[in-house]
């Protein structure tokens, strides 16, 4: 199956890219610059494409992202610390982001004769990101079949949509993902902060998967405090 992967440069999507390269025919990686707080992650996506020997498409969505205000990822709003599933993390939602990116990726796939678009949405995303949930992905694929009817047959590949981030770490390790060459932190500093929701989730996933975490965190122990606070809530 000729498959393109939407790749942010993070742990999930880079692991997915390595898995697709091993199991299918990886044709290209597509990344989106939507004016996020930092574009550091896109350098990791480009490096993944080079490592896997496929073309890298960086789509400029900054004018669109500028209109999607109110998120800590696109506006001048502090990124909160704490567990990924905390209510405060809703401030990191960029409205309709995945729907927009997927629509563009399906167009790229159809234009290039690809058969599938792969995205690394997973079970941990369901709480705060509505366009990562199974109901959305099923409906989106149906919509795209209508949109491309008679022109192209492109499916949506979401192998982790009902699985955990720990499962992604396990699959990534199985397929040789260089985890140190991925970027998750929303704050974009010299190292992962260790305190934002995605850093906490990343550290927890390695712990649950029983895989050594090569990531350097500015605050390597905060994740345990964040998880304890979440469990007490």
ChimeraX attribute file (.defattr): number of C-alpha atoms within 10 A of each C-alpha:
attribute: neighborCount
match mode: 1-to-1
recipient: residues
	/A:1	13
	/A:2	18
	/A:3	25
	/A:4	29
	/A:5	27
	/A:6	25
	/A:7	31
	/A:8	28
	/A:9	27
	/A:10	22
	/A:11	24
	/A:12	27
	/A:13	24
	/A:14	30
	/A:15	28
	/A:16	28
	/A:17	31
	/A:18	25
	/A:19	20
	/A:20	21
	/A:21	21
	/A:22	12
	/A:23	11
	/A:24	13
	/A:25	15
	/A:26	25
	/A:27	24
	/A:28	25
	/A:29	29
	/A:30	24
	/A:31	23
	/A:32	21
	/A:33	18
	/A:34	23
	/A:35	18
	/A:36	20
	/A:37	17
	/A:38	16
	/A:39	15
	/A:40	19
	/A:41	22
	/A:42	21
	/A:43	15
	/A:44	21
	/A:45	28
	/A:46	22
	/A:47	16
	/A:48	25
	/A:49	24
	/A:50	13
	/A:51	10
	/A:52	16
	/A:53	13
	/A:54	16
	/A:55	15
	/A:56	18
	/A:57	18
	/A:58	16
	/A:59	14
	/A:60	13
	/A:61	16
	/A:62	15
	/A:63	11
	/A:64	14
	/A:65	19
	/A:66	13
	/A:67	12
	/A:68	19
	/A:69	15
	/A:70	15
	/A:71	20
	/A:72	21
	/A:73	23
	/A:74	21
	/A:75	18
	/A:76	11
	/A:77	13
	/A:78	12
	/A:79	19
	/A:80	19
	/A:81	20
	/A:82	26
	/A:83	27
	/A:84	25
	/A:85	18
	/A:86	18
	/A:87	11
	/A:88	15
	/A:89	22
	/A:90	16
	/A:91	16
	/A:92	22
	/A:93	19
	/A:94	20
	/A:95	17
	/A:96	12
	/A:97	17
	/A:98	18
	/A:99	16
	/A:100	13
	/A:101	18
	/A:102	20
	/A:103	17
	/A:104	15
	/A:105	25
	/A:106	27
	/A:107	18
	/A:108	17
	/A:109	25
	/A:110	18
	/A:111	11
	/A:112	14
	/A:113	14
	/A:114	23
	/A:115	20
	/A:116	23
	/A:117	27
	/A:118	24
	/A:119	26
	/A:120	26
	/A:121	27
	/A:122	21
	/A:123	17
	/A:124	20
	/A:125	19
	/A:126	16
	/A:127	15
	/A:128	19
	/A:129	19
	/A:130	17
	/A:131	20
	/A:132	23
	/A:133	19
	/A:134	17
	/A:135	10
	/A:136	13
	/A:137	22
	/A:138	12
	/A:139	10
	/A:140	17
	/A:141	19
	/A:142	13
	/A:143	13
	/A:144	19
	/A:145	17
	/A:146	12
	/A:147	14
	/A:148	14
	/A:149	11
	/A:150	8
	/A:151	11
	/A:152	19
	/A:153	17
	/A:154	22
	/A:155	19
	/A:156	20
	/A:157	20
	/A:158	19
	/A:159	14
	/A:160	19
	/A:161	20
	/A:162	14
	/A:163	14
	/A:164	18
	/A:165	25
	/A:166	22
	/A:167	18
	/A:168	25
	/A:169	27
	/A:170	19
	/A:171	19
	/A:172	22
	/A:173	18
	/A:174	12
	/A:175	18
	/A:176	12
	/A:177	21
	/A:178	15
	/A:179	19
	/A:180	12
	/A:181	18
	/A:182	24
	/A:183	26
	/A:184	24
	/A:185	23
	/A:186	23
	/A:187	22
	/A:188	15
	/A:189	11
	/A:190	10
	/A:191	14
	/A:192	21
	/A:193	23
	/A:194	26
	/A:195	27
	/A:196	24
	/A:197	25
	/A:198	24
	/A:199	28
	/A:200	26
	/A:201	24
	/A:202	25
	/A:203	23
	/A:204	19
	/A:205	20
	/A:206	20
	/A:207	14
	/A:208	14
	/A:209	18
	/A:210	12
	/A:211	13
	/A:212	12
	/A:213	16
	/A:214	12
	/A:215	20
	/A:216	13
	/A:217	17
	/A:218	14
	/A:219	13
	/A:220	16
	/A:221	13
	/A:222	20
	/A:223	23
	/A:224	15
	/A:225	14
	/A:226	20
	/A:227	19
	/A:228	11
	/A:229	13
	/A:230	14
	/A:231	9
	/A:232	6
	/A:233	7
